[in-house]
Amino acid sequence: MTMTNNLICRLTMSTRTSTNVNESAEIREIAKGITLLSGQLSLGEVFGPLKKYDLLGAGRKVKALLLRFDKFMDGIIKKHEEERRAGSKDRKDMMDILLEIADDKSTEMKLTRNGIKGLFLDLFLGGTDTTSVALQWALAELLNHPKAIKKLQQEIDRIVGVKNRLVEDSDIQNLPYLQAVVKETLRLHPSLPLVFRKCREDCVINGYKILKDSRVVVNLYAVNRDSNAWTDADEFVPERYLNLNENLAIEPDELEAIKEGQNFCYVPFGGGRRGCPGAGLAAAVLHRTLGAMIQCFDWKIKGGETLNMEEGAGFSAAMVYPLVCYPVMRLKKDSPVHKAFCIRTGAEEGPQPE
């Protein structure tokens, strides 16, 4: 989660949370807390009259976390305003641009400081936990399938190598098995298992009348594991996207639809105009980071046992039993690839060679 926090902070505020231990722990704790609370039962959602009583205390906990986030963002905004007044920044980040818009009296749509805070809350919640959880699921699936992790490592070694540089964005198109591993991970473990929509008008779907303003919950987890659409739907089989197995092969037009985001048997990021706006960024981070992790390290499980893959509750359905494994370096500590990996992930130094 530290790495994904750093990524969002760099993109939006030109800073890294890992440079300040307290700051890093604060934002991770807030994001994790809100994510966990979002998966808890709310009696008010089931029995409307009880909503105002907050019997389980979830509402109070969320409000407390939001107050902490508000205080955190006040400090960030104040720092950016001081830098703007001093003219000490050569390049503008997202926060600078939004503050300029908020201070511009001529804009038609007025942006407030609270509006900026709300936008950044969405960015942190949507871009921090979901991506880190997806990486954890990907590595867990690979560790439970030693042949798959070996095959992926061989592909990366052949195309990129292991001595001179890390996997880059330009390599992804030449790493079909890495792409297949990420696709299969997101099929089995979508970043958002449930997505919520509000019906804009009365309609009928499969004989069911849906009234205007009804809340509709789409179960992406079930869609992605539909046995009518997928052979061995609950199994981790990256090869299904490569047409290497006749029994599992996906028809070419269906495979192309997956690439274009138009196959509605495969919707890891939702779909339509209200699909995940960060899908492209998440996919890029998953490919580059997972590729680098497999390129630089051999991964081991204590005792060699099979990992428990039970999903937990919450916004992003993380593993009930968090992944515990250890990396064994495949290269020397002072190699260019090792240094690049530390920079990319925000690590001070990597694990020692075995």
C-alpha positions in Angstrom: 0.0 0.0 0.0 3.0 2.3 0.6 3.9 2.1 -3.1 0.4 2.8 -4.4 0.1 5.7 -1.9 3.4 7.1 -3.2 2.1 6.8 -6.8 -1.1 8.7 -6.1 0.8 11.4 -4.1 3.3 11.9 -6.9 0.7 12.2 -9.5 -1.5 14.7 -7.6 0.8 16.5 -5.1 4.4 16.0 -6.2 5.2 14.3 -3.0 5.8 10.9 -1.5 4.2 9.8 1.7 7.1 7.5 2.5 9.3 10.5 3.0 7.3 11.2 6.2 6.7 8.1 8.3 3.8 9.6 10.3 2.2 11.1 7.2 2.5 7.7 5.4 1.0 5.8 8.3 -1.8 8.3 8.7 -3.1 8.2 5.1 -2.8 4.4 4.9 -4.7 4.0 8.1 -7.5 6.3 6.9 -7.8 4.6 3.6 -7.8 1.2 5.1 -10.3 2.1 7.8 -12.8 3.6 5.3 -12.4 0.6 3.0 -13.1 -1.9 5.8 -16.1 0.0 7.1 -17.6 0.2 3.6 -18.0 -3.6 3.7 -19.9 -3.8 7.0 -23.6 -4.2 7.3 -25.6 -1.0 7.8 -29.0 -1.6 9.2 -30.1 1.8 8.0 -29.6 0.6 4.4 -31.9 -2.3 5.0 -34.4 -0.6 7.3 -34.6 3.1 6.4 -36.2 4.4 9.6 -33.1 3.0 11.6 -30.6 5.0 9.5 -30.6 8.0 11.8 -29.7 5.9 14.9 -26.4 4.4 13.6 -26.9 1.4 15.8 -23.6 -0.3 14.9 -21.5 2.8 15.1 -20.2 2.6 11.6 -21.3 6.1 10.8 -19.5 7.6 13.7 -16.3 5.8 12.8 -16.5 7.0 9.2 -17.0 10.6 10.3 -14.0 10.3 12.6 -11.8 9.1 9.8 -13.1 11.8 7.5 -12.2 14.4 10.1 -8.7 13.0 10.2 -8.5 13.1 6.4 -9.8 16.7 6.4 -7.0 17.8 8.8 -4.4 15.9 6.7 -5.5 17.7 3.5 -5.6 21.1 5.3 -1.8 20.7 5.9 -1.2 19.7 2.2 -3.3 22.6 0.9 -1.5 25.1 3.2 1.9 23.9 2.0 0.9 24.2 -1.7 -0.5 27.7 -1.1 2.8 28.8 0.6 4.8 27.5 -2.3 2.6 29.3 -4.8 3.0 32.6 -3.0 6.7 32.1 -2.8 7.0 31.1 -6.5 9.2 28.2 -5.5 7.8 25.5 -7.8 8.9 25.0 -11.4 6.2 22.6 -12.3 2.5 22.5 -11.4 0.9 19.3 -10.1 -2.8 18.5 -9.8 -3.2 20.2 -6.5 -1.7 23.5 -7.9 -4.0 23.5 -10.8 -7.1 22.8 -8.7 -6.2 25.6 -6.3 -5.8 28.0 -9.2 -9.2 27.1 -10.4 -10.7 27.6 -7.0 -9.1 31.1 -6.7 -10.3 32.1 -10.2 -13.3 34.3 -9.8 -14.2 34.2 -13.5 -14.9 30.4 -13.8 -18.5 29.4 -14.3 -18.2 26.4 -12.0 -16.9 27.3 -8.6 -14.5 24.9 -6.9 -14.2 25.0 -3.1 -11.5 23.8 -0.8 -14.0 21.1 0.4 -14.6 20.1 -3.2 -10.8 19.6 -3.7 -10.7 17.5 -0.5 -13.5 15.3 -1.7 -11.8 14.7 -5.1 -8.6 13.7 -3.4 -10.5 11.4 -1.0 -11.9 9.6 -4.1 -8.4 9.4 -5.6 -6.9 7.9 -2.4 -9.7 5.4 -1.8 -10.0 4.4 -5.4 -6.3 4.2 -6.2 -4.6 3.0 -3.0 -6.2 -0.1 -1.6 -7.6 -1.6 -4.8 -4.3 -1.7 -6.6 -2.3 -3.1 -3.7 -5.0 -5.8 -3.1 -4.9 -6.8 -6.8 -1.1 -7.1 -6.6 -1.4 -9.3 -3.5 -4.0 -11.6 -5.3 -1.8 -11.8 -8.4 1.3 -12.9 -6.4 -0.8 -15.3 -4.3 -2.3 -17.0 -7.4 1.2 -17.3 -8.9 2.6 -18.8 -5.7 -0.2 -21.4 -5.7 0.7 -22.2 -9.3 4.5 -22.7 -9.5 4.4 -23.6 -13.2 2.7 -20.3 -14.0 5.3 -18.2 -12.0 8.1 -20.1 -13.7 6.6 -19.5 -17.1 6.2 -15.8 -16.4 9.7 -15.5 -15.2 11.1 -17.2 -18.3 9.1 -14.9 -20.5 10.4 -11.8 -18.8 14.0 -13.1 -18.8 13.8 -13.8 -22.5 12.3 -10.4 -23.5 13.7 -8.0 -20.9 16.6 -9.8 -19.3 17.5 -9.6 -15.6 20.8 -7.6 -15.5 20.4 -4.2 -17.1 16.9 -2.8 -16.7 13.4 -3.3 -15.2 10.2 -4.1 -17.1 8.9 -0.9 -18.7 5.6 0.1 -20.2 7.0 -0.4 -23.7 7.8 -4.1 -22.9 4.2 -5.0 -21.9 3.0 -5.5 -25.5 5.8 -8.1 -25.9 4.9 -10.0 -22.7 1.6 -11.8 -23.5 1.8 -14.2 -20.5 2.2 -11.3 -18.1 -0.9 -9.7 -19.7 -2.7 -13.0 -19.3 -1.8 -13.3 -15.7 -3.1 -9.8 -14.9 -6.3 -10.4 -16.8 -6.9 -13.7 -15.0 -6.2 -12.2 -11.6 -8.7 -9.3 -12.3 -11.3 -11.8 -13.5 -11.1 -13.9 -10.4 -10.5 -11.0 -8.0 -12.0 -7.8 -9.4 -10.9 -4.6 -7.7 -14.5 -3.8 -6.9 -16.5 -7.0 -6.5 -19.8 -5.0 -6.2 -20.6 -1.8 -8.1 -23.5 0.5 -7.3 -25.7 2.4 -9.7 -28.8 4.5 -9.4 -31.6 3.9 -11.9 -32.5 7.1 -13.7 -35.9 5.9 -14.9 -38.4 3.0 -14.6 -37.2 0.0 -16.6 -37.6 -3.7 -16.9 -34.6 -6.1 -16.9 -35.2 -9.8 -17.4 -38.8 -9.4 -16.3 -38.0 -7.5 -13.2 -39.4 -4.0 -12.8 -36.7 -1.5 -11.6 -38.2 1.7 -10.3 -36.6 5.1 -10.9 -34.1 6.1 -8.2 -33.7 2.5 -7.1 -30.2 1.5 -6.1 -28.9 -1.3 -8.3 -26.0 -3.5 -7.2 -24.1 -5.3 -9.9 -22.1 -8.4 -8.7 -19.0 -8.3 -10.9 -17.5 -11.2 -8.9 -20.3 -13.4 -10.0 -20.3 -12.1 -13.6 -16.5 -12.9 -13.9 -17.0 -16.4 -12.6 -20.1 -17.3 -14.6 -19.7 -21.0 -15.6 -21.9 -20.3 -18.7 -19.3 -18.0 -20.0 -16.0 -19.5 -18.7 -14.6 -23.0 -18.7 -13.3 -23.9 -15.3 -14.6 -20.6 -14.1 -13.1 -20.7 -10.6 -9.7 -21.9 -11.7 -6.6 -19.6 -12.3 -5.7 -20.4 -15.9 -3.9 -17.5 -17.7 -3.5 -19.6 -20.8 -7.2 -19.2 -21.6 -6.4 -15.7 -23.1 -3.6 -17.1 -25.3 -5.5 -19.8 -27.1 -2.9 -22.3 -26.1 -5.5 -24.8 -24.8 -8.3 -25.9 -27.1 -10.6 -26.8 -24.2 -10.2 -23.3 -22.7 -9.7 -21.2 -25.7 -11.7 -18.0 -26.0 -13.1 -17.1 -29.4 -11.1 -14.4 -31.3 -14.0 -12.0 -31.3 -14.6 -12.4 -27.6 -10.9 -12.0 -26.9 -10.9 -8.7 -28.9 -14.0 -7.6 -27.0 -12.1 -8.2 -23.7 -9.2 -6.0 -25.0 -11.7 -3.2 -26.0 -13.6 -3.5 -22.7 -16.8 -4.6 -24.5 -17.0 -8.2 -23.3 -19.6 -8.2 -20.5 -18.6 -11.6 -19.2 -15.4 -9.9 -18.2 -15.9 -6.6 -16.3 -13.1 -6.2 -13.7 -13.5 -2.4 -13.7 -17.2 -2.0 -14.4 -18.3 -0.5 -17.7 -19.9 2.3 -19.5 -19.4 6.0 -18.8 -19.3 5.3 -15.1 -16.7 2.6 -15.2 -13.6 3.0 -13.2 -11.8 6.2 -14.4 -8.5 4.8 -13.2 -8.6 1.5 -15.0 -5.8 2.4 -17.4 -3.6 3.6 -14.7 -4.3 0.5 -12.5 -3.5 -1.8 -15.4 -0.2 -0.1 -16.1 0.8 -0.2 -12.4 -0.2 -3.9 -12.1 1.8 -4.9 -15.2 4.9 -2.9 -14.4 5.0 -3.7 -10.7 4.2 -7.4 -11.0 6.6 -7.8 -13.8 9.4 -6.2 -11.8 8.6 -8.3 -8.7 8.9 -11.5 -10.8 11.9 -10.3 -12.7 14.0 -9.4 -9.6 13.0 -12.0 -7.1 12.1 -15.7 -6.5 9.2 -15.8 -4.1 8.9 -18.4 -1.3 6.2 -19.5 1.1 7.3 -20.7 4.5 6.9 -24.5 4.6 5.8 -24.6 0.9 2.2 -24.9 1.9 -0.7 -23.8 -0.4 -2.1 -20.4 0.4 -5.6 -19.9 1.7 -7.4 -17.8 -1.0 -10.5 -16.9 1.1 -11.9 -13.5 0.3 -12.8 -11.0 3.0 -15.4 -8.4 3.3 -14.9 -4.7 2.4 -14.6 -2.3 -0.5 -12.0 -4.3 -2.4 -12.4 -7.9 -0.9 -8.8 -8.4 0.3 -7.5 -11.8 1.4 -8.8 -12.9 4.8 -5.4 -14.2 5.6 -2.9 -11.6 4.3 -0.2 -12.9 2.0 3.0 -13.8 3.9 5.9 -14.7 1.7 9.6 -13.7 1.3 11.6 -12.7 -1.7 15.0 -14.1 -2.6 17.0 -11.8 -4.8 18.0 -13.1 -8.3 20.6 -10.3 -8.8 23.3 -8.4 -6.9 22.3 -5.6 -4.5 24.3 -3.0 -6.4 23.1 -3.9 -9.8 21.3 -1.3 -12.0 18.1 -3.4 -11.9 18.1 -3.6 -8.1 18.6 0.1 -7.7 15.8 0.8 -10.3 13.4 -1.5 -8.4 14.0 0.3 -5.1 13.3 3.7 -6.8 10.2 2.4 -8.5 8.7 0.9 -5.3 9.9 3.5 -2.8 12.0 0.9 -0.9 15.1 2.1 0.8 16.9 -1.1 0.0 15.8 -4.5 -1.2 16.1 -7.9 0.4 19.6 -9.5 0.6 20.6 -12.3 -1.8 20.1 -15.8 -0.3 
